[in-house]
Amino acid sequence: MKKKRNIYLKMKTREQAKTIMFDTFRFQGNISFETVAVSDAVGRILAEPVTASISSPNFHASAMDGIAVRAKNTFGAAETDPRELVIGKNAFYINTGHVLPDDTDAVIMIENVQELDENRVMIEAPVFPWQHVRKMGEDIVATELLFPRNHMITPYCTGALISGGVFSVRVRKKPKILIIPTGSELLDWQKVSVKDLKPGQVIESNSLVLGKLVESVGGSYVRSEIMSDNKDAITQAVSNAAEGDDYDMILVIGGSSAGSEDYSKEVIEKLGRVLVHGVTIMPGKPVIIGEVASKPVFGIPGYPVSGIIAFEQFVGPLICAMSGREEPERQTIFAEPVKKAASKLGIEEFLRVKLGVVDDRVIATPLPRGSGSITTITEADGIIRIPNHVEGLNEREPVETQLLRSVSDIRQGIVIVGSHDNTLDVLSDCLKAADKKFRISSSHVGSMGGLMAVKTGVCHAAGCHLLDTNDGTYNISWIKRFIKNIEVKLVNLVFRNQGLIVAKGNPKNITGFSDLCRKNISFINRQSGSGTRILLDYHLGKLGLNPSEINGYENEEFTHMSVAVAVLSQTADAGLGICAAARALDLDFIPMATEQYDLIIPSNHFESESIQTMLTTIRSDDFKQKVMALGGYDTEKTGNVINI
């Protein structure tokens, strides 16, 4: 029997979907209350106003160490007419915070008191009533309103509550969310052995991500066991949760798309009604918003980034409304995209970007757009929202960007653009360990892309390994040719082994470049303009080999690790890359060349604190030792400045 597929026939815009959602669940704010101790109340929302039970302070207290006096007894005192006071009669020693003795209303600081003997003191200046005294109720007056309803308790608030004699408060109960991960391919990360993982199996992580997002907006969550793609079982689980009193919302992860085993829409339709299926956003398009037994039920896309965006745009705001919280707002700045980014009309896109400040300009470098790549969120510094009526972003045209990091963190980023190398990850770790203030923000666009980034002033450094095929040198001739009008410094990072990455055991018996032309060999290449691609073309030319004879020459990846993964997954039999990438994935490596990988640093950045800190890190024994441990590297000249 042919399985039914879901089709998005009536997609809504983000604004339309939110309006439908809030109109349907506008009474969800009437959620129950509970009483909690003040010590457990931080982050909770008050269900009713809170007034002080006592004043603070609840007595007149000294604000200084000194003597307590009646102010009128000091009037007229002066250097030329000092006033003598008797301890225990009209003057009383007192410490900060202590109760003011009866019939006193001021305190003279001890440094302004001259002791004549153990019973007598002398003063040379008067005090006015209530000078250096914390009067009863100075901070809080009994019955005073401390906080109104719907106020969120902060750590500071706990001090005011306890000082006002309030030791417990009535708060809104946290909305409780049931999260149901679905998918026959999923494995529980708490029970799986990584070594036993088989092709097609996926370690389930979305439920933890979404659960922690629930907590971040004031909710609590329960994660059910992973459910296989069984419509009846999923239906029963949603029905039980919706009909009972334990949960206020249900999230079904996976099964919201148009696949033959995507059952979320059918389940919600059977038990209640689907309000929205499909929203014109990317990522997040397949999200489902439904209602079962008057409770919101969401079908959350299974791709990680898609699920996160769906949560942040719909689930999170609804939880905030249910709990009486304000929706969190991200800080925004204007950033300049380093290149054009096309976008589809009619689709609102959330573009993840890396950010860095170069010459007082905030530079945005787009990350890969795949909604299945969680690292496009973890590596992102910001998100640019491209409206559905816009066809994309223009290069160097400032655009509003939501920040995922603080502005100060972004300003301390060292923007490195260009060729990929595994040692940049080592550098990032060592730099952060050496000086927490600075961090590496790297983008992999190939060596030529790095040169162009230096030329256009959008980076602090560029990673390059461009071979001059005439004399065998690296980078210098390219610098003189393409950025001759820009003063730069050239610093060696490493020498590294480039070669053919092949499967473990080299089953196809590949020995050199000439084998790539064999009919039974598939190849994975690096992108045009990369130093590795130039190196390959150079050796093919020396051997008189035609690239068109290589099966897969046109298939490109942007990093050495991506090439290694292609070989590991048997997408290709061979690829040109660095030894460290092959070693990292336990693949075989056939050395073909030793090349020089340098950092090109514009001179106007070279003396900056961040670059000098980075260079100190590069020259450190810690960095060099960690690089050598990767395999396939030589650090003898690491950190040396090369004459151009």
Secondary structure, DSSP 8 states (H G I E B T S, - for coil): --------SS-B-HHHHHHHHHHHTTTTT---EEEEEGGG-TT-BBSS-EE-SS-BSSS-EESSSEEEE-GGGGTT-BTTB-EEEEBTTTBEEE-TT-B--TT--EEEEGGG-EESSSSEEEESS---TTTTEE-TTSSB-TT-EEE-TT-B--HHHHHHHHHTT--EEEEE---EEEEEEB-TTEEETTT--GGG--TT-EEE-HHHHHHHHHHHTT-EEEE---B-S-HHHHHHHHHHHHHSSS-SEEEEES--SSSTT--HHHHHHHHSEEEEE-BSEES-TT-EEEEETTEEEEEE-SSHHHHHHHIIIIIHHHHHHHHT-------EEEEEESS-EE--TT-EEEEEEEEEEETTEEEEEE----TT-THHHHS-SEEEEE-TT--EE-TT--EEEEESS-HHHHHTEEEEEES--THHHHHHHHHHHH-TT-EEEEEE--HHHHHHHHHHT--SEEEE--B-TTT--BSHHHHHHHSTTS-EEEEEEEEEEEEEEE-TT-TT---SGGGGGSTT--EEEE-TT-HHHHHHHHHHHHHT--GGGSTTTT-EESSHHHHHHHHHTTS-SEEEEEHHHHHHTT-EEEEEEEEEEEEEEEHHHHTSHHHHHHHHHHTSHHHHHHHHHHSSEE-TTTT-EE--
